[in-house]
């Protein structure tokens, strides 16, 4: 699964909801329906456009 955000502000808004108090339990319950959590990894990749 890959999540793409139009900008950092959109990512930060999403992260605030995911890491809000009480959200963790909901996320875990949902993930258990379709993921093997022990094999899940998360990375943040920031793209930069350069010229030259």
N, C-alpha and C positions, 0 to 999 in steps of 0.2 A: 504494500500500500504506500502511496506517496501523496503527501499533502503539499500544495503549492499555494503561496500567498502572494498577492499583488505587490505588497510592500511590507516593511518591518512593522508598521503600525497595525496592520491587519493580523500579522503573526502574534504580536503582543496582546491584542484584544482576545484572540483565540486562547492563548496561553493563560491569560487571566481567568477565563471561564473554566478551563481544564484544571487549573491548580487552586481554584477557589475552595474554601472550606466546605467539606461534604461532597465535593465533586469526585474525589478519588474513588470512593466506594462505588459510585455510579459507573465510572469509567471501567473499573475492574469487573463489575458484574456484566457489563456489555461486552468487554473483550473476551471473557470466558465463553461467550456464545460462539466465537468464530476464530479465536487466536490461541496459539500455544504460547502463553505469556513468557515462559522460560526461554523461548527462542526469539523474542521480540527485542529489537534494538532501535534506538532513535538517534538521529543525527540532525544537526542544523547546518545547512549549507547556505552560505550567502554568496550570491552571484555578483560579480562586478563587471562592468563594461569598460573596456579601455580602448584607446585608439593607438594606432601605430603598428 
